[in-house]
Amino acid sequence: MIPNKPRYATRLNAFKRKGDTVAEMIAAAARVGGLDAADLNFPDHFDHHRPAELTRILADHGMALNGLAMRYYTDPGFRLGAFSHPDPATRRAAIDLTKRGLDALAAMGGRLMTLWLGQDGFDYSFQADYARMWDDSIAAIADVADHNPSIDIAIEYKPNEPRAHVVMPDMATTLLALAEVGRPNTGVTLDFCHMLFAGEMPARAAMLAARHSRILGVHLNDGYGKRDDGLIAGSVHPVQTVELFVALDRAGYDGVIYFDTFPDHGGTDPLGEARANIAATDRLRAIARGLAADPALAEAQARQDAAAATRIVMSALYGG
């Protein structure tokens, strides 16, 4: 891996047309140029392909496996939750499904499993026993982490959707949970839109993740903070995106940048959108490297001088 030049991965379903197989989505993503890694969803992307076959398909298109992401929401049996479902048998089914995903990941030589627990939550006051829901979630994550300690388990938090309130809605709650889980092979996946949605400053959330856990993944996108818009990186919040990259550089993160964007929602050409993501990210990351080493910016931050810091950042972004 080239220093400060992370691999770029993509949301494969952004390239999906009606009837497309996973192999066809991988082939479409590979045509972009610059996308050299992919995340696969489990079990969805394994319905018609065995792990060895998917490994070969990725290699044939010059792409590496970044990791797998569990998808529970496609199963109506998990509507009341996966890891926090009130029925012990359903919770066990979710844990066992996750372990099968870990086995598939290991068979492909991967080391990163991302858990987005969007269905684990509640919608009404008095609907849930909060303590039991928390305890069940912690126990399930620990169980999954222990299944294969050589694989990293990343929690991708989000304030809501599909549930009105979820068990892991923000960075602070996620870090509390991981502290209770107490497993060295756990950490956090940062999703830019999710952090905005949670009312967080992405760079500050990244700092907390690096200080109290590990940053295992970065999902880059943009939006207006009201929902998970999944827009082109840097298109709405370029300053906050640059600040996130500065925080990532200072934390020593040099891993994959995964574009979790939704061109399919608005009918945008996925190849053009992916190229725009790469161009914007290359540019903003280069600016961030300069700002991270800028003594004038460090001095302005030490004084909490917003005006001076803003002038420096705007000059780096727009010239002048």
Buried (B, 14 or more C-beta within 10 A) or exposed (E): EEEBEBBBBBBBBBBBEEEBBBBBBBBBBBEBEBBBBBBBBBBBBBEEBEBEEBBEBBEEBEBBBBBBBBBBBEBEEBBBBBBBBBEEEBBEBBBEBBBBBBBBBBEBEBBBBBBBBBBBBBEEEEBBEEEEBBEBBBBBBBBBBEBBEEBBBBBBBBBBBEBEBBBBBBBBBBBBBBEBBEBEBBBBBBBBBBBBBBEBBBBBBBBBBBEBBBBBBBBBBBBEBEEBBBBBBBBBBBEBBBBBBBBBBBBEBBBBBBBBBBBBEEEBEBBEBBBBBBBBBEBBBBBBBEBBEBEEBBEBBEEEBEEBBEBBBEEBBEEE
